[in-house]
Amino acid sequence: MDINILKSEKPKILITGANGLVGQKIVKKILIDGKYDVIATGIGICRLPGEWEGYDYEEMDITHFKEVMEVFRIYAPQYVIHAASMTDVDRCEVSRHNCYEQNVKATLNIIQASTQCQSHLIFISTDFIFDGKNGPYDEADKPNPLNYYGQTKLETEIAIQKYPYKWAIVRTNLVYGISHDMSRSNIILWVKKGLEQGKTLELVDDQFRTPTLAEDLAEGCLLIVAKKASGIFNLSGEELLTPYDMAIITAGFFHLDATKIKKTDSSHFGQVANRPLRTGLIISKAKEILGFSPKSFAEGIGIMAKQIKLAEYKT
């Protein structure tokens, strides 16, 4: 890496987890808007679309302190959006060491590197810091995580709030969308495929969330950058829905047989980690301060449907 080729008048935004769904959407929006230089980072080779241009990619394992410090030393980003995380809730429960390394220790590395650059640090957190007894939640509600994943994210939030320069915490929930290579499934794709194959699907109707389109989450993070905002912000959809509700809406959008969708409850699946039953997020603060305006769930499905057609056309 040659530091001399990195000179630019545009502010620089460094993204962790750029190969993931949310990271991809943030990078894409930055490239479309053209207001910032973007440094995309991730473990291993770049998995962003080959046709994308105008960004730098660096392999960076956020659990390796020296690696993180070196990348930050070279690029000195004014803004950091820390999107990398271990998010498989059940795997976090059984692989606690790995979860701690990736969610807590790695973020401490990002905090130290950001301090070196005095970057505006934006951290993506979760609704799973709450116990789900009285959701939806606003930014001032008291956390009480039910699982280890939620515990690590809460521990990280506490560390972020001690960061000596400008910081923002983004709480979100049930993020859905399509990565460019269709490598990650979600409830919409799963329901669509299952019903198209004539399967009977069982979905819980006792877990409530405010599902978040990945593009909306990316937009919200960049609104924080644009407005130089600090503090805690809820960024999600507005509709409080169960997975069963989402499946019915999905079936309706694609004109599939909704009678194949059956209600069940959380006890039916026996998952390793406890899930909060009723979370969801209140986004009044983000709407007022940031001008955040998320899509409805039906609108989100429409956006995904176009992306599915485009992916099918490319293949």
Residue pairs with C-beta under 8 A, 6 or more apart in sequence:
1 58
1 74
3 74
6 56
6 74
6 75
8 37
10 35
10 36
10 37
11 35
11 36
11 37
11 78
11 79
12 36
12 37
12 38
12 39
12 75
12 76
12 77
12 78
12 79
13 30
13 36
13 37
13 38
13 39
13 77
13 78
13 79
13 80
13 81
13 225
14 38
14 39
14 41
14 71
14 72
14 75
14 77
14 79
14 80
14 81
14 119
15 23
15 26
15 27
15 38
15 39
15 40
15 41
15 80
15 81
15 83
16 23
16 41
16 42
16 60
16 62
16 80
16 81
16 82
16 83
16 84
16 110
17 23
17 41
17 42
17 82
17 83
17 84
17 85
18 24
18 26
18 27
18 40
18 41
18 42
18 46
18 48
18 57
18 83
19 40
19 42
19 43
19 44
19 46
19 47
19 48
20 42
20 83
20 84
20 179
21 175
21 177
21 178
21 179
21 184
21 214
22 83
22 124
22 175
22 214
22 217
22 218
23 40
23 42
23 83
23 84
24 48
24 179
24 180
25 177
25 214
25 215
25 217
25 218
26 81
26 83
26 218
26 221
26 222
27 38
27 40
27 48
27 52
27 55
28 52
28 218
29 215
29 218
29 219
29 222
30 36
30 38
30 55
30 222
31 38
31 52
31 53
31 54
31 55
33 222
35 226
36 79
36 225
37 55
37 56
38 54
38 55
38 56
39 55
39 56
39 57
39 58
39 71
39 75
39 77
40 46
40 48
40 55
40 56
40 57
40 58
41 57
41 58
41 59
41 60
41 62
41 71
42 57
42 59
42 60
42 84
43 59
43 60
43 61
44 59
45 59
46 57
47 181
47 183
48 55
48 57
48 180
49 180
49 181
56 75
58 71
58 75
60 67
60 68
60 71
61 67
61 68
62 68
62 84
62 102
62 106
62 107
62 109
62 110
63 101
63 102
63 105
63 106
63 109
64 109
65 109
65 112
68 109
68 110
68 112
68 113
69 109
69 112
69 113
69 116
71 113
72 113
72 114
72 116
72 117
72 119
73 116
76 117
77 117
77 119
78 117
78 119
78 120
79 119
79 120
79 122
79 225
80 110
80 114
80 119
80 120
80 121
80 122
81 122
81 124
81 221
81 225
82 107
82 110
82 121
82 122
82 123
82 124
83 124
84 102
84 106
85 102
85 103
85 124
85 153
86 92
86 98
86 99
86 102
86 103
86 149
87 126
87 149
89 128
89 147
89 149
89 271
89 273
89 275
90 271
90 272
90 273
91 98
91 99
92 99
92 103
92 147
92 148
92 149
92 152
92 273
93 99
93 147
93 148
93 149
93 272
93 273
94 272
96 148
99 148
99 149
99 152
100 152
103 149
103 152
103 153
103 156
104 152
104 155
104 156
104 159
107 123
107 156
107 159
107 160
108 159
110 121
111 121
111 159
111 160
111 163
114 121
114 163
114 165
115 163
115 164
115 165
118 165
119 165
120 165
120 166
120 167
120 168
120 225
120 228
120 230
121 160
121 163
121 165
121 166
121 167
121 168
122 167
122 168
122 169
122 170
122 221
122 224
122 225
123 156
123 157
123 160
123 167
123 168
123 169
123 170
124 170
124 172
124 217
124 221
125 153
125 156
125 157
125 169
125 170
125 171
125 172
126 149
126 150
126 153
126 171
126 172
126 173
127 135
127 137
127 171
127 172
127 173
127 209
127 236
127 276
127 279
127 280
127 281
128 145
128 146
128 147
128 149
128 150
128 153
128 173
128 275
128 276
128 279
129 143
129 144
129 145
129 150
129 153
129 154
129 157
129 171
130 137
130 141
130 143
130 144
130 145
130 150
130 276
130 279
131 144
131 145
131 146
131 276
132 146
132 275
132 276
132 277
132 278
132 279
133 276
133 277
133 278
134 278
135 208
135 276
135 278
135 279
135 280
135 281
136 208
136 210
136 240
136 278
136 279
136 280
136 281
136 282
137 234
137 279
137 280
137 281
137 282
138 234
138 281
138 282
138 284
138 285
139 171
139 231
139 232
139 233
139 234
139 285
143 150
143 154
143 157
145 151
145 153
145 154
146 273
146 274
146 275
146 276
147 273
147 274
147 275
148 273
149 273
150 276
157 169
157 232
160 167
160 169
161 167
161 169
166 228
166 230
167 230
168 224
168 229
168 230
168 231
168 232
168 233
169 231
169 232
169 233
170 217
170 220
170 221
170 224
170 233
170 234
170 235
171 232
171 233
171 234
171 235
171 236
171 281
172 212
172 217
172 234
172 235
172 236
172 281
173 209
173 210
173 211
173 212
173 236
173 279
173 280
173 281
174 187
174 209
174 210
174 211
174 212
174 236
175 211
175 212
175 213
175 214
175 217
176 186
176 187
176 188
176 211
176 212
176 213
176 214
176 300
176 304
177 186
177 213
177 214
177 215
177 300
177 304
178 184
178 186
178 189
178 304
178 307
178 308
178 311
180 311
182 308
182 311
187 211
187 243
187 246
187 247
187 250
188 246
188 250
188 301
188 304
189 304
189 308
191 201
191 203
191 246
191 247
191 250
191 251
191 256
191 261
192 250
192 254
192 256
194 201
194 260
195 201
195 251
195 254
195 256
195 257
195 260
195 261
196 256
198 260
199 260
200 260
200 261
200 262
201 247
201 260
201 261
201 262
202 262
202 263
202 264
202 268
203 242
203 243
203 244
203 246
203 247
203 261
203 262
203 263
203 264
204 242
204 243
204 244
204 263
204 264
204 265
204 266
204 268
204 269
205 242
205 243
205 244
205 245
205 263
205 264
205 265
206 242
206 265
206 266
206 277
207 242
207 243
207 266
207 275
207 276
207 277
207 278
208 240
208 241
208 242
208 277
208 278
208 279
208 280
209 240
209 241
209 242
209 279
209 280
210 236
210 237
210 238
210 239
210 240
210 241
210 279
210 280
210 281
210 283
211 236
211 237
211 239
211 241
211 246
211 297
211 300
212 235
212 236
212 237
212 294
213 237
213 294
213 295
213 299
213 300
213 303
215 295
215 303
216 235
216 236
216 237
216 292
216 294
216 295
216 300
217 235
217 236
219 292
220 233
220 235
220 286
220 290
220 292
220 294
221 235
223 229
223 286
223 290
223 291
223 292
224 233
224 290
227 289
227 290
229 289
229 290
233 285
233 286
233 289
233 290
233 292
234 281
234 282
234 283
234 285
234 286
235 281
235 283
235 286
235 292
235 294
236 280
236 281
236 283
236 294
237 294
237 295
237 296
237 297
237 300
238 283
238 294
238 296
239 296
239 297
240 280
241 249
241 297
244 261
244 263
246 297
247 258
247 261
248 258
248 261
249 297
249 298
249 301
250 256
250 301
251 257
251 258
251 260
251 261
252 258
253 298
253 301
253 302
253 305
254 305
266 275
266 277
283 292
283 294
286 292
287 293
295 303
